[in-house]
Amino acid sequence: MTDFAPQTAGGKVLWHFTMSLDGFVAGPNHEMDWLAGATVRPGLIDEYVQSTGAILAGRDGWEVINGARPYGGGWDGPLFVLTHHPEDATPTAGVTFLSCDVAEAVRIGLEAAKGKNLEVFSPTIGRQLLELGLIDEIDLHVAPVLLGEGKRLYDNPGGPTIPLGRVGDGDPREVVNLRYRPLTD
Ligand SMILES: NC(=O)c1ccc[n+]([C@@H]2O[C@H](COP(=O)([O-])OP(=O)(O)OC[C@H]3O[C@@H](n4cnc5c(N)ncnc54)[C@H](OP(=O)(O)O)[C@@H]3O)[C@@H](O)[C@H]2O)c1
């Protein structure tokens, strides 16, 4: 397994999420409380703080976090928020509201990232970028929880099947084996 290979800065466009085992990145009303109790390996947050040069988010996700900085405030790079109506957004230091097509948003974000990675923090924008071939990596941390409903990582009824190759050593088409048991306490 290669899931401990650290993320590296390389001017990549990363679609980066913590996801429930059943494929949700937020609850139905953007809830994130399901993350409580999940642990990450030591150094993981700092790895992304160091390798991330800029972040591209959608307006809904931005409104939900209500001005909070990503990575618990440990990261202070440029954050871009895509919206069709930037005129009613609350001006916030370090945040640029963009109203352009997604490809242009990526160009702007990568330029601001200065050789580090651009992280896409939005399922809807990620789907649009995937269709344009502009996602370099899908980078997921699977939390040990089933949600049953919420915001899916990839929600595209009628859309194409997207074949993926696992990043790292070995056969990229090999399935990843995960075993869980329900917790009773
Ligand atoms: N689990 C994790 O690790 C993680 C990390 C980050 C975020 N999240 C969650 O992800 C959820 C947000 O995702 P979401 O997909 O529901 O909403 P979203 O992408 O954050 O916001 C959607 C909005 O973004 C704007 N937008 C999207 N594409 C656009 C385009 N091409 N041009 C202009 N504006 C565009 C539109 O805003 P307007 O309506 O203003 O035009 C659209 O309504 C939140 O619940 C957040 O908490 C989870």
Ligand as a Chemical Component Dictionary entry (heavy atoms), coordinates in Angstrom:
data_LIG
# 
_chem_comp.id                   LIG 
_chem_comp.type                 NON-POLYMER 
_chem_comp.pdbx_formal_charge   0 
_chem_comp.three_letter_code    LIG 
# 
loop_
_chem_comp_atom.comp_id 
_chem_comp_atom.atom_id 
_chem_comp_atom.alt_atom_id 
_chem_comp_atom.type_symbol 
_chem_comp_atom.charge 
_chem_comp_atom.model_Cartn_x 
_chem_comp_atom.model_Cartn_y 
_chem_comp_atom.model_Cartn_z 
_chem_comp_atom.pdbx_ordinal 
LIG N1  N1  N 0  -14.520 16.811 3.524   1  
LIG C1  C1  C 0  -13.637 17.736 3.163   2  
LIG O1  O1  O 0  -12.416 17.506 3.239   3  
LIG C2  C2  C 0  -14.119 19.046 2.603   4  
LIG C3  C3  C 0  -13.208 20.006 2.180   5  
LIG C4  C4  C 0  -13.695 21.178 1.619   6  
LIG C5  C5  C 0  -15.066 21.378 1.475   7  
LIG N2  N2  N 1  -15.918 20.416 1.895   8  
LIG C6  C6  C 0  -17.363 20.574 1.750   9  
LIG O2  O2  O 0  -17.740 20.658 0.398   10 
LIG C7  C7  C 0  -19.007 21.318 0.357   11 
LIG C8  C8  C 0  -19.036 22.377 -0.732  12 
LIG O3  O3  O 0  -19.206 21.806 -1.941  13 
LIG P1  P1  P 0  -20.435 22.056 -2.939  14 
LIG O4  O4  O 0  -20.043 21.340 -4.162  15 
LIG O5  O5  O -1 -21.719 21.703 -2.248  16 
LIG O6  O6  O 0  -20.487 23.607 -3.110  17 
LIG P2  P2  P 0  -19.354 24.608 -3.602  18 
LIG O7  O7  O 0  -18.668 24.061 -4.790  19 
LIG O8  O8  O 0  -18.550 25.004 -2.440  20 
LIG O9  O9  O 0  -20.233 25.854 -4.021  21 
LIG C9  C9  C 0  -21.031 25.802 -5.161  22 
LIG C10 C10 C 0  -21.089 27.205 -5.684  23 
LIG O10 O10 O 0  -19.798 27.590 -6.209  24 
LIG C11 C11 C 0  -19.991 28.472 -7.302  25 
LIG N3  N3  N 0  -19.524 27.849 -8.530  26 
LIG C12 C12 C 0  -19.301 26.552 -8.796  27 
LIG N4  N4  N 0  -18.883 26.403 -10.072 28 
LIG C13 C13 C 0  -18.857 27.646 -10.612 29 
LIG C14 C14 C 0  -18.515 28.155 -11.893 30 
LIG N5  N5  N 0  -18.113 27.334 -12.889 31 
LIG N6  N6  N 0  -18.588 29.481 -12.107 32 
LIG C15 C15 C 0  -18.963 30.327 -11.096 33 
LIG N7  N7  N 0  -19.313 29.907 -9.856  34 
LIG C16 C16 C 0  -19.256 28.569 -9.630  35 
LIG C17 C17 C 0  -21.471 28.730 -7.395  36 
LIG O11 O11 O 0  -21.706 29.814 -6.513  37 
LIG P3  P3  P 0  -22.807 30.959 -6.783  38 
LIG O12 O12 O 0  -24.107 30.311 -6.476  39 
LIG O13 O13 O 0  -22.422 32.047 -5.839  40 
LIG O14 O14 O 0  -22.676 31.346 -8.214  41 
LIG C18 C18 C 0  -22.057 27.436 -6.821  42 
LIG O15 O15 O 0  -23.389 27.590 -6.390  43 
LIG C19 C19 C 0  -19.211 21.990 1.697   44 
LIG O16 O16 O 0  -20.171 21.278 2.433   45 
LIG C20 C20 C 0  -17.848 21.873 2.345   46 
LIG O17 O17 O 0  -17.939 21.793 3.737   47 
LIG C21 C21 C 0  -15.486 19.260 2.446   48 
# 
loop_
_chem_comp_bond.comp_id 
_chem_comp_bond.atom_id_1 
_chem_comp_bond.atom_id_2 
_chem_comp_bond.value_order 
_chem_comp_bond.pdbx_ordinal 
LIG N1  C1  SING 1  
LIG C1  O1  DOUB 2  
LIG C1  C2  SING 3  
LIG C2  C3  SING 4  
LIG C2  C21 DOUB 5  
LIG C3  C4  DOUB 6  
LIG C4  C5  SING 7  
LIG C5  N2  DOUB 8  
LIG N2  C6  SING 9  
LIG N2  C21 SING 10 
LIG C6  O2  SING 11 
LIG C6  C20 SING 12 
LIG O2  C7  SING 13 
LIG C7  C8  SING 14 
LIG C7  C19 SING 15 
LIG C8  O3  SING 16 
LIG O3  P1  SING 17 
LIG P1  O4  DOUB 18 
LIG P1  O5  SING 19 
LIG P1  O6  SING 20 
LIG O6  P2  SING 21 
LIG P2  O7  DOUB 22 
LIG P2  O8  SING 23 
LIG P2  O9  SING 24 
LIG O9  C9  SING 25 
LIG C9  C10 SING 26 
LIG C10 O10 SING 27 
LIG C10 C18 SING 28 
LIG O10 C11 SING 29 
LIG C11 N3  SING 30 
LIG C11 C17 SING 31 
LIG N3  C12 SING 32 
LIG N3  C16 SING 33 
LIG C12 N4  DOUB 34 
LIG N4  C13 SING 35 
LIG C13 C14 SING 36 
LIG C13 C16 DOUB 37 
LIG C14 N5  SING 38 
LIG C14 N6  DOUB 39 
LIG N6  C15 SING 40 
LIG C15 N7  DOUB 41 
LIG N7  C16 SING 42 
LIG C17 O11 SING 43 
LIG C17 C18 SING 44 
LIG O11 P3  SING 45 
LIG P3  O12 DOUB 46 
LIG P3  O13 SING 47 
LIG P3  O14 SING 48 
LIG C18 O15 SING 49 
LIG C19 O16 SING 50 
LIG C19 C20 SING 51 
LIG C20 O17 SING 52 
# 
